[in-house]
Amino acid sequence: MNTEELNENIPSQEENTSNEISDQVAQQDNCTTQKHSCNCRGLVTLILACLSFIGVVVLLIMILCCKNTESKDTSKAKIVQSGNLKIAYVNTDTIMAKYQYAKDLEKALAAYQSQLSVQYQSVGTKLKTEYENYMKTGEKLTLTQQKQKEQQLQAQYNNLPQMQQQMMKKLQDRQASDNKKLINAVYAFIKDYNQKHAKYNIILARSYVSSPVLYADEGFNITDEIVKGLNEEYKKVKEK
């Protein structure tokens, strides 16, 4: 091999060597890039896993807090009325059932009804006894006396329906009078109660049978405190 051929081969070997070095460097760079990419992906996955875990923990805490709040808060919450118009309602059925004055009036009315019933039965029993005695001894009387006695018994018998109607009217009048007393007592107390506390502009009446209020939130219900105040007032009046 001559010198020129040797000289021609030397650059070729240098070029090959340079290419091999470049390839090795490129491979190392690729490996480094892949490792960096793998590390970045692993880091991102770890971060996401941590965030997911934290989110689950926060969600569990929120659920437990809600459950504890629901279990502790069993009483009805009063509605906070921030406007100028403040409204409440009273259940009249509850007042009739728990107001002692209403109970006493009802007992007194039942006793009065029983008294009227006894009077009516007493008149009917007396008439029956007189009629039976007449049937036994009437033949001993003269015809004129018999006719007079029969007219007397017939008049008493005819008066029974009228007597019954009169007693029914007395009972109805007594009931109307008691209802008026009860309503006046409740109205007067609610008016006085509201003036002392300066709470509401409107207080509605609600009942199961007849009521203009179709729906009202329990937060507007002041029945319990009204009944409590009514009974306390009535107790003081009875003690005097």
C-alpha positions in Angstrom: 0.0 0.0 0.0 1.5 3.4 -0.9 1.4 6.6 1.0 -1.5 8.1 -0.9 -3.7 5.1 -0.2 -2.8 5.3 3.4 -3.6 8.9 3.6 -7.0 8.2 1.9 -7.8 5.5 4.5 -7.0 7.6 7.5 -9.8 10.2 7.1 -12.2 7.3 6.5 -11.3 5.7 9.8 -11.5 9.1 11.5 -14.9 9.7 10.0 -16.1 6.2 11.1 -14.8 6.8 14.6 -16.5 10.2 14.7 -19.8 8.7 13.5 -19.6 6.0 16.2 -18.9 8.6 18.9 -21.9 10.7 17.7 -24.1 7.6 17.7 -23.1 6.7 21.2 -23.7 10.3 22.4 -27.1 10.3 20.7 -28.0 7.0 22.3 -26.9 8.3 25.7 -29.0 11.5 25.1 -32.0 9.3 24.2 -31.5 7.2 27.3 -31.2 10.3 29.4 -34.3 11.8 27.8 -36.3 8.5 28.3 -35.1 8.3 32.0 -36.1 12.0 32.5 -39.5 11.3 30.8 -40.0 8.2 33.0 -39.1 10.2 36.1 -41.5 13.0 35.1 -44.3 10.6 34.4 -43.7 8.8 37.8 -43.7 12.1 39.6 -46.9 13.3 37.9 -48.6 9.9 38.7 -47.5 10.2 42.4 -48.8 13.8 42.6 -52.2 12.8 41.1 -52.4 9.8 43.5 -51.7 12.1 46.5 -54.3 14.6 45.3 -56.9 11.8 44.8 -56.2 10.5 48.3 -56.5 14.0 49.8 -59.8 14.4 47.9 -61.2 11.2 49.3 -60.1 12.2 52.8 -61.8 15.6 52.5 -64.9 14.0 51.1 -65.1 11.5 54.0 -64.6 14.4 56.5 -67.4 16.4 54.9 -69.8 13.4 55.0 -69.0 12.7 58.7 -69.5 16.3 59.6 -72.9 16.4 57.8 -74.0 13.2 59.5 -73.0 14.6 62.9 -74.8 17.9 62.2 -78.0 16.1 61.1 -77.9 13.8 64.1 -77.4 16.6 66.6 -79.8 19.1 65.2 -83.2 17.5 65.6 -85.2 20.5 66.8 -87.1 22.7 64.4 -85.1 25.7 63.3 -86.7 29.1 63.6 -86.9 31.1 60.4 -84.8 34.3 60.5 -87.0 37.0 59.0 -84.9 39.9 57.8 -87.6 41.8 56.0 -90.0 44.4 57.5 -93.0 42.0 57.4 -92.7 39.2 60.1 -95.2 36.4 60.0 -96.0 33.5 62.4 -98.8 31.0 62.9 -100.6 29.2 65.7 -102.1 25.7 65.5 -105.6 26.1 67.0 -106.1 22.3 67.2 -103.1 22.2 69.6 -104.5 25.0 71.7 -107.8 23.2 72.1 -105.9 20.0 73.1 -103.3 21.5 75.4 -104.8 24.8 76.8 -106.1 24.0 80.3 -108.8 26.6 80.1 -110.2 25.0 76.9 -110.2 21.6 78.7 -112.0 23.1 81.7 -114.7 24.7 79.5 -115.2 21.4 77.7 -115.6 19.5 80.9 -118.1 22.1 82.2 -120.1 22.0 79.0 -120.2 18.2 79.2 -121.5 18.4 82.8 -124.1 20.9 81.7 -125.2 18.6 78.9 -125.5 15.7 81.3 -127.6 17.9 83.7 -130.0 18.8 80.9 -130.2 15.2 79.8 -131.1 14.1 83.4 -133.8 16.7 83.6 -135.3 15.5 80.3 -135.2 11.9 81.3 -136.7 12.8 84.7 -139.7 14.4 83.0 -140.1 11.4 80.6 -139.9 9.0 83.5 -142.5 10.9 85.5 -144.8 11.0 82.5 -144.4 7.3 82.0 -145.2 6.6 85.6 -148.4 8.7 85.6 -149.6 7.0 82.4 -149.0 3.5 84.0 -150.9 4.6 87.1 -153.8 5.9 85.0 -154.0 2.6 83.2 -154.3 0.8 86.5 -156.7 3.2 88.3 -158.4 5.1 85.5 -161.5 3.0 85.5 -162.2 4.2 89.0 -162.5 7.7 87.7 -165.6 9.3 86.2 -165.7 9.8 82.4 -165.0 13.5 82.9 -162.0 12.8 85.1 -160.7 10.2 82.7 -161.0 12.7 79.8 -159.2 15.4 81.8 -156.4 13.0 82.8 -155.9 11.9 79.3 -155.8 15.4 78.0 -153.2 16.2 80.7 -151.0 13.3 79.8 -151.3 14.1 76.1 -150.3 17.7 76.7 -147.2 16.6 78.7 -146.3 14.1 76.0 -146.6 16.8 73.3 -144.4 19.1 75.3 -141.5 16.7 75.3 -140.2 17.6 71.8 -140.5 21.3 72.7 -138.7 20.7 75.9 -136.0 18.8 74.1 -135.5 21.7 71.6 -135.3 24.2 74.4 -132.6 22.2 76.1 -130.7 21.9 72.9 -130.9 25.6 72.5 -129.6 26.1 76.0 -126.7 23.8 75.3 -125.9 25.5 72.0 -126.0 28.9 73.7 -123.7 27.7 76.5 -121.3 26.3 73.9 -121.3 29.5 71.9 -120.7 31.5 75.1 -117.8 29.3 76.1 -116.3 29.5 72.6 -116.5 33.3 72.7 -114.8 33.3 76.1 -112.0 31.0 74.8 -111.4 32.9 71.7 -111.3 36.3 73.5 -108.9 34.8 76.0 -106.6 33.5 73.3 -106.8 36.7 71.2 -106.2 38.9 74.2 -103.1 36.9 75.2 -101.6 36.8 71.7 -102.1 40.6 71.4 -100.5 41.2 74.7 -97.7 38.7 74.0 -96.9 40.3 70.7 -96.9 43.8 72.1 -94.5 42.8 74.9 -92.1 41.1 72.5 -92.7 43.2 69.4 -92.1 40.2 67.2 -94.7 39.8 64.4 -96.8 41.9 62.1 -99.2 39.0 61.3 -100.1 35.8 63.3 -102.2 33.3 61.4 -104.5 30.6 62.7 -104.0 27.1 61.3 -106.1 24.0 61.9 -106.5 20.5 60.4 -110.1 20.8 59.5 -110.4 24.4 58.2 -107.5 26.8 57.6 -106.5 29.5 55.1 -102.9 28.4 55.5 -102.2 25.5 53.1 -98.5 25.3 53.9 -96.2 27.0 56.4 -92.6 26.1 57.4 -92.3 24.8 60.9 -89.9 27.7 61.6 -93.0 30.1 61.6 -94.8 27.9 64.2 -95.1 29.6 67.6 -97.8 27.3 69.0 -95.7 25.9 71.8 -94.7 29.2 73.3 -98.3 30.5 73.0 -99.7 27.4 74.8 -97.1 27.7 77.5 -97.9 31.3 78.1 -101.7 30.7 78.1 -101.4 27.9 80.7 -99.2 30.0 82.9 -101.6 32.9 82.8 -104.7 30.7 83.4 -102.9 29.0 86.4 -102.4 32.5 88.0 -106.0 33.4 87.4 -107.3 30.2 89.0 -105.0 30.7 92.1 -106.6 34.1 92.8 
